Amino acid sequence: MAEQEMYRQLDALPNCLRYGAKQLQIRVNRATNLVPIGSDSVTSSGSGTVRFRFPSASIIDLSTISISFTSTISGLVVGSAGSNFINALIPAAYKYVRRAQFYLGGVAVAGALSNQYNQVYHAFVKASTSKPYCHGKALESYPEVSDVYDQYGTLVKAPTATSKSAFQVISDFLTLPKGNGGCSNMMIDTSLWNDLELQLDFDNNSILSIWQDGSADAGTAAAVAWGLANIRLNVDVVSSIPGIYAQFIELRSQEGNAPIRLAFQNFVSQIALIQPTTRLQVSSTCIDGLMIATLPSNYNSTVPFTGNVLVSASTDVSNPPKFNFKSPLTDTTARAAFQASIQVGTALYPQTPYNCAYLLADSTLNHFWHASMMATSLLYLQSNAVTGTVATSTVASANYVLPNFLSNNFIWVQSFSLSDGWADHNKCLSGVDTSQTNLDMLIISSGLYDNSTNYLMVGLLTSVLEYDTVVKTVRVIQ
């Protein structure tokens, strides 16, 4: 009641005074070069971990988090006369991260349910971005995704040295930094929600796009490695805020029957061999949708692309196996021998199974863009290494055609609600509620099973942080 009275009094002010009372300035100051707890470097062994602690008793803008580092790719082979070389690209920055976990008060609240963070993020990139967007993210090496080059040149050109390095930044994170009802700024007050930490677990060499030319040794190519050094955290922290904020929090904390809640993005993922019926178990108060992508059986292996710059050829180099969402479908089988649907409890999504694989791309675009004229994606992109002579070897985009969705970017996002709850401006959690029990989500398909292709299955969730104003404790409602 005191809160309502405060706002009633503010609304009663004349407009000329109301602006000064309600539009009070909040200033921020960027905290840069925060050092991780322990080591600030990792190698590509697949076991590297760094953990950061954010400023205590502070209001932090999670949407401004960036992780900076210097990356080095080693084990390259220069070759001779521009041939018989081994080259590798500096990967998009997000590809290094196998898992990103956020902790509050030492308890994992987001990211712990997925060990495929980089693959999930890659699927989001492919399904919702464009080439110009990737070009604008050069600091994060996104041109490696869209055009298969880095600052040293294209993948099919001989390197000038046995190693190369670059300064890189990861400036966007999924899960906890995404929330607060679709606001552009996701603020969290660690004096209320407890101390915040971020732990990053890193992947192995399988994230690299490697080119093995001519008679270069295959074993040497597979041994190309990466390493990160001087890993630092940067984030905006509120340095000045009006006194009314503290009054508001104090009033809210005194309302014993009204816990303070904060909704945010979360997801659970797993990889499993495709069967006629494949399942993912999820327990959540709000399942917004399901993302499904196909992966080859060697997705966790370091597999170089092979070619010869002295022989005219065209080789598909869109993605290494870890990020190559390749389905066993052809253009013919996608239209003639395919069916797919998802069963959640007793409900079927869609009501009548899809009878054409290309409708899955339509579902994915509709999830992100809702048929908007601003819709963008890389679902139909394929990049080819075009070889011939040393001078003419390059990487070029193939035509944007439907079969590229099947061969490189098979990503299906099926919505269960009108919008993702964590991004809903009305704070409405309209997704599937499992009533705190594990729910089987069955992917029922025909035409995809070949005993070697896998599903990357991602349950898109809205989780809720809840601060109990009576016992003064924080809990996570998944």
Secondary structure, 3 states (H helix, E strand, C coil): CHHHHHHHHHHHCCHHHHHHHHCCCCEEEEEEEECCECCCCEECECCCEEEEECCCCCEEEEEEEEEEEEEEEECCECCECCECCEEECCCCHHHHEEEEEEEECCEEEECCCCCCHHHHHHHHHHHHCCHHHHHCCHHHCCHHHHCCEECCEECCCCCCCCEEEEEEEECCCCCCCCECCCCCCCEEEHHHHCCEEEEEEECEHHHCCEEEECCCCHHHHHCCEEEEEEEEEEEEEEEECCHHHHHHHHHHHCCCCCCEEEEEEEEEEEEEECCCEEEEEECCCCEEEEEEEEECCCCCCCCCEEECCCCCEEEECCCCHHHCECCCCCHHHHHHCCEEEEEECCEEEEEEEECCCHHHHHHHHHHHHCCCCCCCCCCCCCEEEEECCCCCCEEEECCCCCHHHHHCECEEEEECCCCCHHHCCCCCCCCECCCCCCEEEEEEEECCCCCCCEEEEEEEEEEEEEEECCCCEEEEEC
